[in-house]
């Protein structure tokens, strides 16, 4: 049973990491964009 659950948990963890990385990069891009538009 554990052999069936482990790949699913690994896939979910990978998806969560990918989503959090996308959200983080989007926040950083928005912050930099707003900062650059202000004129440094």
HELIX and SHEET records of a PDB file:
HELIX    1   1 UNK A    2  UNK A   38  1                                  37    
END                                                                             
